[in-house]
């Protein structure tokens, strides 16, 4: 697995974790923190895909729950 693929996978896992946390009961501060982190993770994924679109997680949407991929 390439470094870029590993980084994409890690960002997608973080996105999934933050999305699941957003479904829980949160205070305003926690909600704002998670929304900020989610935006940062999505931006990081977009930047990695922009720099080399051929390494995107083909067939995997952000937060799809699937981390299996072939590169």
Backbone bond lengths (Angstrom), bond angles and torsions (degrees), N, CA, C in turn:
res aa  C-N    CA-C-N  psi(-1)  N-CA   C-N-CA  omega(-1)  CA-C   N-CA-C  phi
1 X - - - 1.449 - - 1.529 108.18 -
2 X 1.315 115.82 133.41 1.460 119.83 179.86 1.524 110.06 -74.68
3 X 1.311 114.96 161.81 1.468 119.83 178.81 1.525 110.72 -61.64
4 X 1.319 116.64 -41.48 1.465 120.37 -179.37 1.532 110.86 -63.48
5 X 1.327 116.49 -42.00 1.464 120.43 178.06 1.527 110.51 -63.39
6 X 1.321 116.65 -41.42 1.467 120.65 178.24 1.527 110.49 -63.20
7 X 1.320 116.54 -40.39 1.468 119.55 179.37 1.520 111.10 -66.87
8 X 1.349 117.17 -41.26 1.459 120.39 176.84 1.520 110.69 -60.56
9 X 1.311 116.30 -44.03 1.460 120.41 179.79 1.534 110.66 -61.64
10 X 1.320 117.06 -43.75 1.466 120.79 179.75 1.525 111.00 -62.83
11 X 1.335 117.06 -42.61 1.465 120.38 178.56 1.529 110.90 -63.43
12 X 1.335 116.61 -41.60 1.467 119.77 179.17 1.528 111.10 -65.23
13 X 1.311 116.93 -37.91 1.474 120.14 177.04 1.526 110.53 -64.87
14 X 1.323 116.62 -40.48 1.472 120.01 176.82 1.526 110.82 -62.90
15 X 1.327 116.50 -42.10 1.461 120.96 179.19 1.530 109.92 -60.80
16 X 1.313 116.46 -45.21 1.466 120.09 179.06 1.531 111.02 -61.31
17 X 1.327 116.41 -42.02 1.467 120.56 179.78 1.530 110.56 -63.44
18 X 1.332 117.23 -46.56 1.457 120.60 -179.94 1.524 111.45 -64.05
19 X 1.341 116.99 -39.22 1.459 119.69 178.57 1.526 111.34 -63.56
20 X 1.322 116.73 -39.04 1.472 118.78 178.84 1.528 110.54 -69.38
21 X 1.323 117.55 -35.85 1.463 120.29 177.44 1.531 111.69 -66.84
22 X 1.333 116.23 -32.02 1.462 119.38 178.82 1.531 112.08 -65.44
23 X 1.322 116.86 -19.41 1.468 120.98 179.37 1.525 112.36 -83.14
24 X 1.326 117.02 -3.94 1.458 121.03 -179.77 1.526 109.63 -95.06
25 X 1.318 114.84 171.92 1.468 119.99 178.47 1.531 108.16 -77.28
26 X 1.323 115.39 119.80 1.461 121.42 -176.26 1.521 110.77 -129.72
27 X 1.317 115.05 151.99 1.455 120.86 170.63 1.517 108.95 -80.35
28 X 1.307 116.54 171.10 1.468 121.29 -178.52 1.528 112.58 -60.65
29 X 1.323 117.01 -41.34 1.471 121.02 -178.75 1.526 110.25 -64.60
30 X 1.338 116.61 -45.41 1.467 120.39 179.76 1.527 110.78 -64.20
31 X 1.314 116.39 -40.79 1.455 121.19 178.99 1.527 111.14 -61.25
32 X 1.318 116.28 -46.02 1.462 120.25 179.12 1.525 111.26 -63.46
33 X 1.338 116.32 -40.90 1.459 120.19 179.49 1.528 110.37 -61.75
34 X 1.332 116.80 -48.21 1.461 120.10 -178.00 1.526 111.80 -65.06
35 X 1.316 117.45 -39.48 1.461 120.24 178.08 1.528 111.14 -63.58
36 X 1.327 116.18 -38.40 1.465 120.21 177.97 1.530 110.29 -66.24
37 X 1.331 116.75 -46.46 1.465 120.92 -179.99 1.528 110.76 -63.23
38 X 1.324 117.48 -39.85 1.455 121.74 178.82 1.529 110.45 -62.02
39 X 1.312 116.71 -43.84 1.469 121.00 177.82 1.531 110.57 -62.96
40 X 1.322 117.33 -41.00 1.469 121.38 179.47 1.528 110.94 -64.75
41 X 1.327 116.93 -41.86 1.465 120.80 179.30 1.526 110.80 -65.88
42 X 1.320 116.75 -42.99 1.471 120.15 178.54 1.526 110.92 -63.47
43 X 1.320 116.34 -38.66 1.459 120.20 177.56 1.531 110.36 -64.43
44 X 1.325 116.94 -41.94 1.468 120.72 179.17 1.526 110.85 -61.94
45 X 1.322 117.05 -41.06 1.465 120.85 177.26 1.525 109.92 -63.04
46 X 1.323 116.63 -46.05 1.462 120.71 -179.85 1.519 111.13 -60.29
47 X 1.323 116.93 -41.17 1.464 120.04 -179.95 1.530 111.08 -66.38
48 X 1.313 117.59 -42.55 1.463 120.45 178.16 1.523 110.87 -63.06
49 X 1.323 117.11 -40.94 1.458 120.44 179.20 1.525 110.99 -70.46
50 X 1.309 117.44 -35.60 1.455 121.40 178.59 1.525 110.81 -65.74
51 X 1.327 116.45 -40.98 1.460 120.66 -178.34 1.527 111.12 -67.29
52 X 1.346 117.92 -32.04 1.457 121.43 177.99 1.523 108.57 -155.39
53 X 1.340 116.19 84.68 1.458 120.02 -175.99 1.530 114.05 -58.48
54 X 1.310 118.60 -21.50 1.463 120.42 -178.68 1.523 112.35 -68.78
55 X 1.339 118.30 -13.38 1.467 120.41 -179.52 1.522 112.05 -101.99
56 X 1.332 117.15 11.17 1.462 118.18 178.03 1.518 109.46 -65.03
57 X 1.317 116.11 159.91 1.461 120.80 179.33 1.524 107.79 -78.88
58 X 1.319 116.25 85.97 1.462 121.75 -176.49 1.514 110.97 -56.99
59 X 1.331 115.58 127.55 1.443 120.89 177.86 1.511 114.30 80.69
60 X 1.334 117.44 2.46 1.458 120.67 -178.97 1.509 109.09 -117.95
61 X 1.315 116.23 112.78 1.457 120.49 175.39 1.510 109.29 -78.65
62 X 1.312 115.96 157.61 1.454 120.64 175.76 1.513 108.27 -58.50
63 X 1.329 115.19 125.84 1.450 119.85 178.26 1.504 114.39 77.49
64 X 1.345 117.55 19.77 1.457 119.79 -177.54 1.515 113.15 -72.85
65 X 1.327 116.61 -18.22 1.459 120.04 179.18 1.508 112.74 90.75
66 X 1.314 118.84 -6.06 1.463 121.27 -179.13 1.511 109.79 -109.76
67 X 1.318 116.63 128.88 1.448 120.17 179.94 1.521 112.25 -114.17
68 X 1.341 118.21 6.40 1.452 121.45 178.27 1.503 108.86 -79.47
69 X 1.339 115.48 132.88 1.451 119.17 179.47 1.505 109.67 -156.82
70 X 1.306 115.51 158.67 1.455 121.92 176.56 1.504 108.26 -122.00
71 X 1.323 116.27 134.04 1.464 119.78 177.48 1.487 109.73 -129.26
